[in-house]
């Protein structure tokens, strides 16, 4: 029975983010096929606060699941965006988006929604400072060259060869869309399957990993360090980790520990493996380390700030009230159907073009 339950949980998680996956990979295809490199270099090529702020704003209105976000960020970086701009976009598109805030509000309350956005800005600023200090322009260009030349299983159709919105243009987008999926399909399926079975573990297993009764500074420090590690091992990305975060909050972990856990959707193990494919193993390790440190520090800052002004919530819902939420027909289901049709259309374009080549 547990086999079926794990598969069902994996399917539910995939259903929750399917539309965002298709949208994100489609946007990645558009960036690669239509957006001129010179335009991206002018808008996002610098390392200053202006470029990072613009990338953050663009990410916040380009909601994606974690897998799709890293694909778009990789495409932006390949096309000439600076590393810090690409990473700011990547984080904002998974952690500063409307639907994440809405789900957080529903499960945990407005304080967590506010903390997510405040902490997200702090985290991006920390990454900006750290990456500027640790990654020289020369190394950035070598990483960009690796990303461009990385084996992806297909040839990307880049801007300049076709007009946007033309049949040829959409065909190029479709090929890039299909190629990114071919590169990450194992990580996608593996991540959802593992998350589905991890979700069957008793909640006491997760809560036991956190110190819940100790001197407050020690408890908070341990929670914000362990939170991202638990998230990385849980394999749940983007909005999918909010229910588990709510369960952890119910079990007694600190406010900052929950925020650090939510931030960690971009360092789950399948995504770290994707960084290795995109940027090389050494740089993937550096990037993961910078992200982890930024998550821990930003969560500590948010916890301290919210404690100082007295808005850390005291109420903790019961685990049963979270775990027994029914699956309903809602806006997510409608979007899944719509973007399912988009998926079919884009794949059909690649098949149509392949058939013409064979002829």
TABELBEL-V544955 format. One record per residue. N is the residue number from 1. D_CENTER is the distance of its C-alpha to the mean C-alpha in Angstrom with 2 decimals. Layout:
BEGIN
n,d_center
N,D_CENTER
N,D_CENTER
END
This chain:
BEGIN
n,d_center
1,31.08
2,28.07
3,27.11
4,27.09
5,25.29
6,22.44
7,22.20
8,22.37
9,19.57
10,17.33
11,18.52
12,17.87
13,14.20
14,13.92
15,16.02
16,13.88
17,10.95
18,13.31
19,13.97
20,10.48
21,10.24
22,13.66
23,13.18
24,10.31
25,12.41
26,15.47
27,14.47
28,13.81
29,17.27
30,18.79
31,17.79
32,19.33
33,22.35
34,23.33
35,22.23
36,24.89
37,23.94
38,26.47
39,24.88
40,21.47
41,23.36
42,25.31
43,22.49
44,19.77
45,21.78
46,22.92
47,21.65
48,23.04
49,21.91
50,22.54
51,20.15
52,17.33
53,18.17
54,18.22
55,14.84
56,13.44
57,15.47
58,14.46
59,10.71
60,11.75
61,13.76
62,11.50
63,9.34
64,6.88
65,5.11
66,2.33
67,5.86
68,7.17
69,5.35
70,6.63
71,9.70
72,10.43
73,10.21
74,12.45
75,14.72
76,15.12
77,16.02
78,18.37
79,20.01
80,20.93
81,18.36
82,18.61
83,16.20
84,15.66
85,15.14
86,12.54
87,10.56
88,11.29
89,10.11
90,6.70
91,6.43
92,8.55
93,7.01
94,4.52
95,7.31
96,10.43
97,10.86
98,14.02
99,13.21
100,11.17
101,14.25
102,16.55
103,15.44
104,15.62
105,19.04
106,20.24
107,19.46
108,20.08
109,21.72
110,21.54
111,21.61
112,18.16
113,16.84
114,18.73
115,17.64
116,13.91
117,14.75
118,17.38
119,15.51
120,12.52
121,15.26
122,16.93
123,14.01
124,13.58
125,17.38
126,17.54
127,15.28
128,17.48
129,20.59
130,19.66
131,18.57
132,21.65
133,23.79
134,22.67
135,22.02
136,25.07
137,25.27
138,26.98
139,24.32
140,21.61
141,23.73
142,24.23
143,20.52
144,20.30
145,23.26
146,21.71
147,18.62
148,21.14
149,23.37
150,20.95
151,22.09
152,19.97
153,22.69
154,23.50
155,24.60
156,22.39
157,24.39
158,24.01
159,25.30
160,29.03
161,30.28
162,29.98
163,30.06
164,27.12
165,27.71
166,30.46
167,30.59
168,30.12
169,27.15
170,25.42
171,26.46
172,24.75
173,21.48
174,21.94
175,22.60
176,19.49
177,17.47
178,19.37
179,19.13
180,15.35
181,15.47
182,18.40
183,16.65
184,13.76
185,15.62
186,16.68
187,13.32
188,12.24
189,15.59
190,15.90
191,12.70
192,13.79
193,17.37
194,16.96
195,14.99
196,17.85
197,20.48
198,19.05
199,19.11
200,22.85
201,23.58
202,25.60
203,23.83
204,26.45
205,24.91
206,21.75
207,23.87
208,26.26
209,23.76
210,23.91
211,27.03
212,27.95
213,31.57
214,32.34
215,33.07
216,30.36
217,29.24
218,29.05
219,27.13
220,24.51
221,24.15
222,23.82
223,21.32
224,18.83
225,19.20
226,19.07
227,16.23
228,13.40
229,15.60
230,15.94
231,12.24
232,11.96
233,15.03
234,14.18
235,11.54
236,10.04
237,6.40
238,5.40
239,9.00
240,10.52
241,10.90
242,12.89
243,16.08
244,16.11
245,15.65
246,18.59
247,20.56
248,20.19
249,21.38
250,24.24
251,25.12
252,25.78
253,23.05
254,22.94
255,21.17
256,19.46
257,18.54
258,16.65
259,14.74
260,13.96
261,12.86
262,10.39
263,8.98
264,8.59
265,5.59
266,4.86
267,8.55
268,9.35
269,12.25
270,11.46
271,8.62
272,11.29
273,13.68
274,11.90
275,12.14
276,15.74
277,16.38
278,15.15
279,16.68
280,19.06
281,19.33
282,20.73
283,18.26
284,15.30
285,17.15
286,17.68
287,14.14
288,13.07
289,16.15
290,15.58
291,12.13
292,13.83
293,16.84
294,15.20
295,13.48
296,16.94
297,18.95
298,17.11
299,17.32
300,20.99
301,21.66
302,20.37
303,22.32
304,25.38
305,25.27
306,24.92
307,27.59
308,29.84
309,29.91
310,30.13
311,27.26
312,25.58
313,26.06
314,28.73
315,28.34
316,26.51
317,26.41
318,27.72
319,25.55
320,27.49
321,26.57
322,22.85
323,23.19
324,25.64
325,23.75
326,24.79
327,22.83
328,24.17
329,24.41
330,22.41
331,20.49
332,17.55
333,20.23
334,21.75
335,18.60
336,18.07
337,21.68
338,21.51
339,18.58
340,20.26
341,23.17
342,21.14
343,19.95
344,23.64
345,24.87
346,22.74
347,23.65
348,27.22
349,27.32
350,26.60
351,29.30
352,31.70
353,31.38
354,31.77
355,34.89
356,36.36
357,35.91
358,37.67
359,40.49
END
